[in-house]
Amino acid sequence: MTLQRWDPFRETLSLRDAMSRLLEDSFVRPTTNGMNAAFGPALDLQESQDEYTVRASLPGFSPEDVNVSVTGDTLTIQAEHKGEQEQKGKNYLVRERHISSFARAIQLPTRVQAESAHARYENGELILTLPKAEDVKPKQIQIGVGGQQQGLEAGPATVGDQQQEAAQQ
């Protein structure tokens, strides 16, 4: 029988590899098809003067699988896709497609008119058009020159205004 010298670093390295694999398998999920398991679909939010446009990548989902709602200034996109059921008599060598669902909420910069929103689904992409609420759209105020007021309605005449008109006559 031969004695073998104990090397603590040899076992530590294998423990480090085992812990790395355990943590990676437990917490880090691979992203597939532009879908991040922790946050939902990849999306773009674009703003114009009158509306927001949201484009969300939803490959593999049909329009019937997707629910969109707006509450105040929060947009929520939810979807659930049910994979095909296992069939008896078939042996799967690899099975990666399964039931998947997500719910993603994003806060918009301002409120929108949900009743005027439009949604369409093209080639695995959800496209939402959300008009901004009227009270949050910018209003133009014109500036008068030399005592002339423009863009503002004149209110009832005051006593001071009547005295100035009399002095000018």
C-alpha positions in Angstrom: 0.0 0.0 0.0 1.3 3.4 -1.0 0.7 6.5 0.9 -0.7 9.4 -1.1 -0.1 12.9 0.1 -3.3 14.9 0.7 -3.6 18.1 -1.4 -6.3 20.4 0.0 -6.3 22.5 -3.2 -7.3 19.6 -5.4 -10.5 19.2 -3.5 -11.2 22.9 -3.2 -11.1 23.4 -6.9 -13.6 20.7 -7.5 -15.8 22.2 -4.7 -15.5 25.6 -6.4 -16.6 24.1 -9.7 -19.5 22.3 -8.1 -20.7 25.5 -6.3 -20.4 27.5 -9.5 -22.5 25.0 -11.4 -25.1 24.8 -8.6 -25.5 28.6 -8.5 -25.6 29.0 -12.3 -28.2 26.3 -12.6 -30.3 27.6 -9.8 -30.3 31.4 -10.4 -29.1 32.2 -13.9 -31.6 31.2 -16.6 -30.6 31.3 -20.2 -32.5 33.8 -22.4 -34.3 32.2 -25.3 -35.9 33.9 -28.3 -35.4 37.4 -26.9 -37.3 36.4 -23.7 -35.6 37.0 -20.4 -37.2 34.6 -17.9 -36.8 37.1 -15.0 -38.3 40.1 -16.7 -40.5 39.0 -19.6 -40.2 39.9 -23.3 -37.7 42.3 -24.7 -39.5 45.6 -25.6 -39.0 49.0 -27.0 -40.8 52.1 -25.9 -40.9 55.0 -28.3 -42.4 58.5 -27.7 -43.8 61.0 -30.2 -45.6 64.3 -29.4 -49.1 62.6 -29.2 -48.5 59.0 -28.4 -46.3 56.1 -27.2 -45.5 53.1 -29.3 -44.5 49.8 -27.6 -43.0 46.9 -29.5 -42.7 43.7 -27.6 -41.1 40.5 -28.9 -43.4 37.5 -28.2 -42.1 34.6 -30.4 -44.1 31.5 -30.0 -47.2 33.2 -28.6 -50.4 33.6 -30.5 -52.6 36.8 -30.0 -55.1 34.7 -28.0 -52.3 33.9 -25.5 -51.6 37.6 -24.8 -53.4 40.1 -22.4 -52.6 43.8 -22.3 -54.0 46.2 -19.8 -53.4 49.9 -18.8 -54.0 51.2 -15.3 -53.1 54.9 -14.8 -49.6 55.2 -16.2 -48.7 51.4 -15.9 -48.8 49.1 -18.9 -49.0 45.4 -18.2 -48.4 42.7 -20.7 -49.2 39.1 -19.7 -49.0 35.9 -21.8 -49.2 32.1 -21.2 -48.2 29.5 -23.7 -49.1 25.9 -23.1 -46.7 23.4 -24.7 -47.9 20.3 -26.4 -48.9 17.4 -24.1 -46.7 14.4 -23.7 -47.8 11.6 -26.0 -47.6 8.0 -24.9 -45.4 5.9 -27.0 -43.0 8.7 -27.9 -39.6 9.0 -26.3 -38.2 12.6 -26.1 -34.4 12.8 -26.4 -34.5 16.6 -25.8 -37.5 18.5 -24.4 -37.1 22.2 -24.0 -40.5 23.5 -25.1 -42.9 23.6 -22.2 -45.5 25.7 -20.5 -44.2 29.3 -20.3 -45.8 32.4 -19.0 -44.8 35.9 -18.0 -46.2 39.1 -16.7 -44.3 42.4 -17.3 -45.4 45.8 -16.1 -43.7 49.0 -17.3 -44.4 52.5 -16.0 -45.1 55.0 -18.8 -43.8 58.6 -18.4 -47.4 59.9 -18.4 -51.0 58.7 -18.4 -52.5 57.5 -21.7 -56.0 57.2 -23.2 -56.5 53.4 -22.8 -59.9 53.5 -24.6 -58.2 54.9 -27.7 -55.2 52.5 -27.7 -54.6 50.1 -30.6 -52.8 46.8 -30.6 -51.7 44.5 -33.5 -49.6 41.3 -33.7 -47.3 40.7 -36.6 -44.7 38.0 -37.0 -44.2 37.4 -33.2 -44.2 41.1 -32.3 -46.9 42.9 -30.4 -47.2 46.6 -31.4 -49.1 48.9 -29.1 -50.1 52.5 -29.9 -51.0 54.4 -26.8 -52.3 58.0 -27.3 -51.2 60.4 -24.5 -54.0 61.8 -22.2 -55.1 65.3 -23.3 -54.2 66.9 -20.0 -50.5 65.9 -20.3 -49.9 67.0 -23.9 -47.9 70.2 -24.2 -50.0 73.4 -24.7 -48.7 76.4 -26.7 -48.9 79.8 -25.0 -48.3 82.8 -27.3 -46.4 85.7 -26.0 -47.6 89.3 -26.6 -45.5 92.3 -27.6 -45.7 95.7 -26.0 -48.7 95.3 -23.6 -50.8 93.3 -26.1 -51.8 89.9 -24.7 -52.2 87.1 -27.2 -53.4 83.6 -26.6 -55.3 84.5 -23.4 -59.0 85.3 -23.2 -59.8 88.7 -21.7 -61.7 88.5 -18.5 -64.3 91.1 -17.2 -63.1 94.7 -17.1 -62.0 96.0 -13.8 -62.4 99.6 -12.3 -58.8 100.3 -13.1 -59.3 99.4 -16.8 -62.3 101.6 -17.0 -60.4 104.6 -15.6 -57.6 104.1 -18.1 -60.0 104.0 -21.0 -61.7 107.2 -19.8 -58.3 109.0 -19.4 -57.3 108.0 -23.0 -60.5 109.5 -24.4 
